[in-house]
Amino acid sequence: MRTRILVVEDNEFSREMLCDWLELQGYEADSATCLAEAFRAIENARPAAVLLDIQLGAEDGLRVATWLRNEQKLRHTPVIAVTAHAMVTQQERIMRAGCNACISKPVDFDSLKEQLNRWLRVAAVVEADSKCSRVTLESAIGLKERSL
């Protein structure tokens, strides 16, 4: 099963370019053009990562990052902003909203690949650690219950 990446991008050309690139890299690409589609896509098929355009028409794409960070089961999902908002102050706002990285348009695909690989590895470690902690806690609870 291939790793699913969600592309949230309202510009058709940019969306298709990112999806095609992801497919060539061996990922399964899913896409959304607005906030409602993005939220639905995340809830229906939890992606391993999200490539997020910040300006989705009149909508603020950062709402997706903020929402993910507030959802317990989704909070460690990597979010990489892919945006034309390249100024330092804008990038600071993007990172404060919960994005893990920010790639400026036009996209440097080597940089995107590096960031995507990096944050997918981090998410895998966090997920594995979380499962280990849960198993340890469940084991401890089970031991305590048996001793009663």
N, CA and C of each residue as an Amber inpcrd file, in Angstrom:
protein
   444
   0.8410000  -1.1870000   0.0000000   0.0000000   0.0000000   0.0000000
   0.8830000   1.2480000   0.0000000   0.5910000   2.1610000  -0.9020000
   1.3990000   3.3700000  -1.0230000   0.9830000   4.4080000   0.0170000
   1.9170000   5.2410000   0.3760000   1.6730000   6.3130000   1.3380000
   0.8110000   7.3830000   0.6880000  -0.2840000   7.7510000   1.3760000
  -1.2310000   8.7410000   0.8410000  -0.8260000  10.1480000   1.2850000
  -0.7230000  11.0540000   0.3140000  -0.4330000  12.4590000   0.5670000
  -1.6010000  13.2730000   0.0260000  -2.1030000  14.1940000   0.8430000
  -3.1950000  15.0720000   0.4220000  -2.6170000  16.3980000  -0.0580000
  -2.9980000  16.8080000  -1.2440000  -2.6170000  18.1060000  -1.8080000
  -3.8370000  19.0110000  -1.7120000  -3.7050000  20.1020000  -0.9580000
  -4.7870000  21.0740000  -0.8310000  -4.3510000  22.3060000  -1.6150000
  -4.9350000  22.4650000  -2.7900000  -4.4950000  23.5120000  -3.7320000
  -5.6640000  23.8750000  -4.6340000  -5.9890000  25.1670000  -4.7140000
  -7.1200000  25.5850000  -5.5400000  -6.7450000  25.8220000  -7.0020000
  -5.4790000  26.0130000  -7.2970000  -5.0380000  26.2350000  -8.6660000
  -4.8690000  24.8800000  -9.3640000  -5.6390000  24.6800000 -10.4180000
  -5.6600000  23.3860000 -11.0920000  -4.2830000  22.9570000 -11.5820000
  -3.5510000  23.8580000 -12.2110000  -2.2260000  23.5200000 -12.7340000
  -1.2900000  23.0990000 -11.6020000  -1.2510000  23.8890000 -10.5320000
  -0.3730000  23.5710000  -9.3970000  -0.7750000  22.2590000  -8.7420000
  -2.0720000  22.0480000  -8.5800000  -2.5800000  20.8260000  -7.9560000
  -2.1790000  19.6040000  -8.7830000  -2.4050000  19.6640000 -10.0920000
  -2.0590000  18.5370000 -10.9630000  -0.5530000  18.2930000 -10.9960000
   0.2170000  19.3680000 -11.0050000   1.6750000  19.2340000 -11.0230000
   2.1600000  18.5330000  -9.7490000   1.6420000  18.9520000  -8.5870000
   2.0460000  18.3290000  -7.3230000   1.5890000  16.8720000  -7.2560000
   0.3620000  16.6040000  -7.6690000  -0.1510000  15.2260000  -7.6560000
   0.6480000  14.3300000  -8.5940000   0.9470000  14.8190000  -9.7840000
   1.7420000  14.0410000 -10.7350000   3.1330000  13.7570000 -10.1710000
   3.7520000  14.7680000  -9.5690000   5.0850000  14.5910000  -8.9820000
   5.0360000  13.5510000  -7.8620000   4.0250000  13.6450000  -7.0000000
   3.8930000  12.6740000  -5.9080000   3.7490000  11.2510000  -6.4500000
   2.9280000  11.0830000  -7.4840000   2.7460000   9.7620000  -8.0960000
   4.0690000   9.2340000  -8.6380000   4.8440000  10.1100000  -9.2880000
   6.1590000   9.7060000  -9.8070000   7.1160000   9.3090000  -8.6880000
   6.9270000   9.8840000  -7.5040000   7.7680000   9.5710000  -6.3410000
   7.3060000   8.2950000  -5.6400000   6.1860000   7.7350000  -6.0860000
   5.7020000   6.4960000  -5.5020000   4.6120000   6.6610000  -4.4520000
   4.1190000   7.8820000  -4.2720000   3.0460000   8.1380000  -3.3030000
   1.6860000   8.0160000  -3.9800000   0.6700000   7.8800000  -3.1750000
  -0.7060000   7.9770000  -3.6460000  -1.1480000   9.4060000  -3.3670000
  -1.5430000  10.1200000  -4.3960000  -1.9210000  11.5250000  -4.2440000
  -3.4340000  11.6650000  -4.2170000  -3.9060000  12.3980000  -3.2280000
  -5.3150000  12.7560000  -3.1120000  -5.3350000  14.2770000  -3.1630000
  -6.4510000  14.8790000  -3.5630000  -6.4440000  16.3370000  -3.6560000
  -7.7460000  16.9510000  -3.1810000  -7.6280000  18.2080000  -2.8080000
  -8.7690000  19.0160000  -2.3860000  -8.5420000  20.4270000  -2.8980000
  -9.6430000  21.1140000  -3.2390000  -9.5250000  22.4630000  -3.7940000
  -9.9750000  23.5570000  -2.8210000 -10.5830000  23.1540000  -1.6990000
 -11.0750000  24.1320000  -0.7280000 -11.0470000  23.5150000   0.6690000
 -11.3530000  24.3120000   1.6720000 -11.3200000  23.8340000   3.0550000
 -12.2830000  22.6770000   3.2870000 -13.5170000  22.7990000   2.8080000
 -14.5080000  21.7420000   3.0310000 -14.0280000  20.4100000   2.4510000
 -13.4870000  20.4370000   1.2420000 -12.9660000  19.2120000   0.6200000
 -11.7750000  18.6760000   1.4120000 -10.9240000  19.5680000   1.8910000
  -9.7490000  19.1440000   2.6570000 -10.1620000  18.4410000   3.9430000
 -11.0830000  19.0380000   4.6910000 -11.5390000  18.4190000   5.9380000
 -12.1820000  17.0540000   5.6680000 -12.9910000  16.9730000   4.6270000
 -13.6420000  15.7100000   4.2590000 -12.6040000  14.6510000   3.8790000
 -11.6260000  15.0440000   3.0830000 -10.5960000  14.1040000   2.6340000
  -9.7820000  13.5730000   3.8090000  -9.4740000  14.4380000   4.7530000
  -8.7030000  14.0250000   5.9290000  -9.5240000  13.0780000   6.8000000
 -10.7880000  13.3820000   6.9880000 -11.6400000  12.5290000   7.8140000
 -11.9330000  11.1830000   7.1470000 -12.0780000  11.1710000   5.8230000
 -12.4070000   9.9400000   5.1010000 -11.2230000   8.9920000   4.9420000
 -10.0480000   9.5330000   4.7270000  -8.8530000   8.7120000   4.4910000
  -7.6440000   9.4570000   5.0210000  -7.3440000   9.2250000   6.2700000
  -6.2570000   9.9480000   6.9410000  -4.9680000   9.9120000   6.1130000
  -4.5160000  11.0680000   5.6400000  -3.2880000  11.0910000   4.8480000
  -2.0530000  11.0020000   5.7510000  -0.9570000  10.5490000   5.1790000
   0.3110000  10.5010000   5.9100000   0.8960000  11.8960000   6.0470000
   0.5610000  12.7830000   5.0970000   1.0420000  14.1700000   5.1230000
   0.1180000  15.0220000   4.2620000   0.2200000  16.3410000   4.4650000
  -0.5870000  17.2920000   3.7100000   0.3370000  18.3420000   3.0910000
   0.1860000  18.5530000   1.7830000   0.8350000  19.6780000   1.1040000
  -0.2440000  20.7350000   0.9790000  -0.0010000  21.8950000   1.5530000
  -1.0610000  22.8700000   1.7700000  -0.7610000  24.2260000   1.1570000
  -1.6290000  24.6470000   0.2420000  -1.5690000  26.0170000  -0.2610000
  -2.2080000  26.9010000   0.8110000  -1.6440000  28.0440000   1.0400000
  -2.1310000  28.9200000   2.1070000  -3.3250000  29.7530000   1.6610000
  -3.3010000  30.2030000   0.4220000  -4.3860000  31.0350000  -0.0940000
  -5.2720000  30.2040000  -1.0080000  -6.4220000  29.7840000  -0.4880000
  -7.3770000  28.9860000  -1.2600000  -8.5360000  29.8790000  -1.6490000
  -8.3370000  30.6710000  -2.6770000  -9.3530000  31.6610000  -3.0470000
  -9.4980000  32.6400000  -1.8910000 -10.7070000  32.7690000  -1.3640000
 -10.9530000  33.6760000  -0.2380000 -10.7230000  32.9790000   1.1100000
 -10.3930000  31.6840000   1.0910000 -10.2260000  30.9220000   2.3240000
  -8.7640000  30.8750000   2.7670000  -8.5550000  30.8260000   4.0760000
  -7.2190000  30.7230000   4.6530000  -6.8780000  29.2480000   4.8460000
  -5.9750000  28.7370000   4.0310000  -5.5850000  27.3370000   4.1080000
  -4.9910000  26.9430000   5.4450000  -4.4790000  27.9060000   6.1860000
  -3.8830000  27.5930000   7.4830000  -4.8900000  27.0210000   8.4730000
  -6.1650000  27.1870000   8.1920000  -7.1850000  26.5780000   9.0610000
  -7.0350000  25.0620000   9.0840000  -6.5570000  24.4820000   7.9870000
  -6.3390000  23.0320000   7.9430000  -5.2340000  22.6560000   8.9290000
  -4.1240000  23.3750000   8.9000000  -3.0080000  23.0790000   9.8060000
  -3.4290000  23.2510000  11.2580000  -4.1270000  24.3310000  11.5550000
  -4.5820000  24.5890000  12.9220000  -5.5200000  23.4910000  13.3890000
  -6.4480000  23.0840000  12.5410000  -7.3920000  22.0220000  12.8750000
  -6.6620000  20.7050000  13.1590000  -5.7050000  20.3550000  12.2820000
  -4.9500000  19.1200000  12.4800000  -4.2230000  19.1110000  13.8240000
  -3.6210000  20.2220000  14.1730000  -2.8590000  20.2940000  15.4280000
  -3.7590000  20.1850000  16.6580000  -5.0390000  20.4810000  16.4940000
  -5.9790000  20.3970000  17.6150000  -6.7060000  19.0610000  17.7000000
  -6.5180000  18.1920000  16.7060000  -7.1570000  16.8790000  16.6920000
  -6.1640000  15.8400000  17.2340000  -6.5140000  15.1980000  18.3260000
  -5.6100000  14.2540000  18.9940000  -5.0180000  13.2150000  18.0470000
  -5.8450000  12.5650000  17.2530000  -5.3690000  11.4890000  16.3790000
  -4.6130000  11.9940000  15.1530000  -4.7310000  13.2760000  14.8590000
  -4.1330000  13.8310000  13.6390000  -3.0100000  14.8240000  13.9090000
  -2.7800000  15.1360000  15.1510000  -1.8800000  16.2470000  15.4990000
  -0.4500000  16.0890000  15.0060000  -0.0240000  14.8650000  14.7340000
   1.3480000  14.6600000  14.2750000   1.4490000  14.4910000  12.7570000
   0.3480000  14.7010000  12.0570000   0.3610000  14.6210000  10.5960000
   1.2230000  15.7630000  10.0470000   2.2600000  15.4420000   9.2780000
   3.0900000  16.5070000   8.7170000   2.2930000  17.4030000   7.7640000
   2.4980000  18.7020000   7.9040000   1.8690000  19.6860000   7.0250000
   2.9810000  20.5440000   6.4350000   3.0830000  20.5280000   5.1230000
   4.0800000  21.3370000   4.4290000   3.3460000  22.3690000   3.5980000
   3.5590000  23.6290000   3.9460000   2.9550000  24.7150000   3.1830000
   3.6960000  24.8370000   1.8580000   2.9460000  24.9060000   0.7810000
   3.4960000  25.1280000  -0.5570000   2.7990000  26.3930000  -1.0360000
   3.5300000  27.5070000  -0.9810000   2.8570000  28.7960000  -1.1120000
   3.6750000  29.8540000  -1.8390000   2.9650000  30.8090000  -2.3750000
   3.6190000  31.9670000  -2.9850000   3.9590000  33.0020000  -1.9100000
   3.4870000  32.8010000  -0.6930000   3.7550000  33.7220000   0.4250000
   5.1450000  33.4510000   0.9840000   6.1470000  34.0530000   0.3780000
   7.5270000  33.7160000   0.7050000   8.1970000  34.6850000   1.6800000
   7.5460000  35.7860000   2.0170000   8.1720000  36.7540000   2.9180000
   8.3500000  36.1460000   4.3090000   9.3940000  36.5650000   5.0100000
   9.7320000  36.0080000   6.3210000   8.5680000  36.1310000   7.3010000
   7.9090000  37.2770000   7.3460000   6.7960000  37.4400000   8.2840000
   5.6590000  36.4830000   7.9660000   5.4280000  36.2380000   6.6910000
   4.3840000  35.2950000   6.2940000   4.7880000  33.8790000   6.6570000
   6.0570000  33.5430000   6.4790000   6.5250000  32.2030000   6.8300000
   6.4260000  31.9750000   8.3390000   6.6940000  32.9900000   9.1280000
   6.5470000  32.8700000  10.5850000   5.0960000  32.5710000  10.9440000
   4.1600000  33.2590000  10.3090000   2.7280000  33.0240000  10.5430000
   2.3560000  31.5870000  10.1610000   2.9050000  31.1120000   9.0680000
   2.6460000  29.7570000   8.5800000   3.1440000  28.7260000   9.5940000
   4.3300000  28.9230000  10.1090000   4.8900000  27.9760000  11.0750000
   4.1250000  28.0330000  12.4030000   3.7200000  29.2120000  12.8340000
   2.9340000  29.3370000  14.0750000   1.5820000  28.6420000  13.9580000
   1.0340000  28.5800000  12.7610000  -0.2670000  27.9390000  12.5550000
  -0.1750000  26.4140000  12.6490000   1.0350000  25.8760000  12.6030000
   1.1940000  24.4360000  12.7600000   1.8300000  23.7090000  11.5980000
   2.2890000  24.4300000  10.5960000   2.9710000  23.7740000   9.4820000
   4.3720000  23.3510000   9.9320000   4.8340000  22.2310000   9.4200000
   6.1650000  21.7410000   9.7540000   7.2440000  22.3780000   8.8960000
   6.8780000  22.7840000   7.6880000   7.8390000  23.3640000   6.7570000
   7.0850000  24.2530000   5.7780000   7.8440000  25.0960000   5.0880000
   7.2530000  26.0110000   4.1150000   8.1190000  26.0030000   2.8560000
   7.5170000  25.6540000   1.7480000   8.1920000  25.6320000   0.4480000
   7.5700000  26.7410000  -0.4020000   8.4100000  27.5840000  -0.9530000
   7.9240000  28.6900000  -1.7830000   7.6660000  28.2330000  -3.2100000
   6.6870000  28.8760000  -3.8310000   6.4240000  28.6680000  -5.2490000
   7.2730000  29.6570000  -6.0300000   7.7790000  29.3180000  -7.1930000
   7.6750000  28.0170000  -7.8360000   8.4070000  26.9570000  -7.0050000
   7.8730000  25.7580000  -7.0220000   8.3350000  24.6820000  -6.1560000
   9.7060000  24.1640000  -6.5800000  10.5990000  24.0940000  -5.5960000
  11.8830000  23.4190000  -5.7610000  11.6200000  21.9720000  -5.3240000
  11.4910000  21.0650000  -6.2800000  11.0800000  19.6990000  -5.9690000
  12.1170000  18.9320000  -5.1550000  13.3840000  19.2860000  -5.2820000
  14.3970000  18.6460000  -4.4310000  14.1580000  19.0180000  -2.9680000
  13.8710000  20.2790000  -2.7360000  13.5920000  20.7510000  -1.3820000
  12.2960000  20.1350000  -0.8430000  11.2860000  20.0580000  -1.6920000
  10.0170000  19.4540000  -1.2760000  10.2310000  17.9860000  -0.9220000
  10.9820000  17.2680000  -1.7410000  11.2550000  15.8570000  -1.4700000
  11.9850000  15.6940000  -0.1370000  12.9620000  16.5420000   0.0920000
  13.7320000  16.4980000   1.3390000  12.8270000  16.7390000   2.5480000
  11.9880000  17.7650000   2.4860000  11.1000000  18.0920000   3.5990000
  10.0420000  17.0020000   3.8080000   9.4860000  16.5090000   2.7300000
   8.4590000  15.4710000   2.8370000   9.0450000  14.2080000   3.4690000
  10.2070000  13.7790000   2.9910000  10.8590000  12.5960000   3.5690000
  11.1900000  12.8150000   5.0440000  11.7010000  13.9760000   5.3470000
  12.0710000  14.2900000   6.7390000  10.8630000  14.1860000   7.6640000
   9.7710000  14.8530000   7.3030000   8.6210000  14.9100000   8.2010000
   7.8370000  13.6100000   8.2210000   7.8800000  12.8390000   7.1580000
   7.2610000  11.5100000   7.1970000   8.0320000  10.5910000   8.1400000
   9.3640000  10.7100000   8.1450000  10.1730000   9.9180000   9.0860000
   9.8690000  10.3150000  10.5250000   9.7870000  11.6070000  10.7860000
   9.4770000  12.0890000  12.1360000   8.1110000  11.5630000  12.5740000
   7.1240000  11.6600000  11.6980000   5.7760000  11.1900000  12.0320000
   5.7750000   9.6880000  12.3210000   6.5540000   8.9220000  11.5780000
   6.6270000   7.4770000  11.8030000   7.2260000   7.1710000  13.1700000
   8.2510000   7.9100000  13.5590000   8.8700000   7.7090000  14.8700000
   7.8920000   8.0720000  15.9840000   7.2010000   9.1940000  15.8280000
   6.2260000   9.6220000  16.8360000   5.1050000   8.6000000  16.9520000
   4.6220000   8.0990000  15.8240000   3.5500000   7.1020000  15.8260000
   4.0170000   5.8200000  16.5020000   5.2200000   5.3630000  16.1830000
   5.7510000   4.1410000  16.7950000   5.9210000   4.3340000  18.2960000
   6.4210000   5.4910000  18.7010000   6.6030000   5.7800000  20.1230000
   5.2580000   5.8150000  20.8330000   4.2740000   6.3920000  20.1930000
   2.9300000   6.4750000  20.7580000   2.3490000   5.0780000  20.9550000
   2.5330000   4.2100000  19.9760000   2.0240000   2.8380000  20.0890000
   2.7490000   2.0880000  21.1960000   4.0640000   2.3030000  21.3110000
   4.8430000   1.6650000  22.3640000   4.3460000   2.1150000  23.7300000
   4.1360000   3.4030000  23.8830000   3.6610000   3.9410000  25.1500000
   2.2970000   3.3710000  25.4900000   1.4130000   3.2490000  24.4930000
   0.0860000   2.7000000  24.7140000   0.1660000   1.2440000  25.1430000
   1.0150000   0.4760000  24.4670000   1.1650000  -0.9310000  24.8050000
   1.7070000  -1.0660000  26.2180000   2.6940000  -0.2490000  26.5750000
   3.2660000  -0.2920000  27.9140000   2.2150000   0.0720000  28.9480000
   1.4500000   1.1030000  28.6890000   0.3970000   1.5100000  29.6090000
  -0.6600000   0.4150000  29.7260000  -1.0760000  -0.1460000  28.5970000
  -2.0760000  -1.2120000  28.6280000  -1.5440000  -2.4200000  29.3760000
  -0.2630000  -2.7360000  29.1930000   0.3420000  -3.8560000  29.9120000
   0.3580000  -3.5950000  31.4040000   0.7270000  -2.3690000  31.7780000
   0.7600000  -2.0060000  33.2010000  -0.6310000  -2.0900000  33.8160000
  -1.6270000  -1.6270000  33.0950000  -3.0100000  -1.6770000  33.6020000
  -3.4250000  -3.1350000  33.7380000  -3.0980000  -3.9460000  32.7380000
  -3.4410000  -5.3730000  32.7790000  -2.7800000  -6.0800000  33.9450000
  -1.5230000  -5.7570000  34.2190000  -0.8220000  -6.3620000  35.3470000
  -1.4510000  -5.9590000  36.6590000  -1.8020000  -4.7000000  36.7630000
  -2.3990000  -4.2010000  37.9920000  -3.7470000  -4.8700000  38.2220000
  -4.5560000  -5.0210000  37.1650000  -5.8580000  -5.6460000  37.2920000
  -5.7180000  -7.1030000  37.7240000  -4.7090000  -7.8250000  37.1860000
  -4.5170000  -9.2210000  37.5430000  -4.0830000  -9.3790000  38.9900000
  -3.3400000  -8.3970000  39.5100000  -2.8570000  -8.5150000  40.8830000
  -3.9300000  -8.1990000  41.9090000  -5.0460000  -7.5880000  41.4870000
  -6.1360000  -7.2940000  42.4080000  -6.9100000  -8.5220000  42.6270000
